[in-house]
Amino acid sequence: MPKDLTRIEAFVRVGEVLDHASHLVLRGWPLTVEGLLHNADATRRRYSAGGHPFVAVSAEATVDGWDVDSILAGPRLRTRRTYAAAPVGSLLDAGFELLATFAAPHYSVILPSYTRDSAQRLIKALGEVRPNPHHVRREQ
């Protein structure tokens, strides 16, 4: 493993508990196998977990103070035309782990492996792609 990877453990929020039925995980574009693998590759080239490259993609969760509308209108997803959302339990049942990282409501969805199959399973678990009603154009 390259020695220049940053340990993700330094950015984990502790004590946050997700309800499997009532909390949702939202992911904005890219919602393609290639897009997810590109994002996971960027993460694994920058961060490690437990001494290994950290294979994960970013998402947002409806944790305290954050509902779907506030996430979609928030700084990370408002420039995304589309999104997908699924209950936490659906992602866990599909074999993904969720880690509270960086500032709320950010979560890292940990892929079981850096493979097309894992990315496709995540897309399936997230479900229908929907238009973001709060979309604003990215400022140039």
Secondary structure, DSSP 8 states (H G I E B T S, - for coil): --TT-EEGGGGB--S----TTT-EEEEES--SHHHHHHHHHHHHHHEEETTEE--EEEEEE--TT--HHHHHHSTTTTT-SEEEEEEHHHHHHTT-EEEEBSSTTEEEEE-SSSSHHHHHHHHHHH---EE-TT------
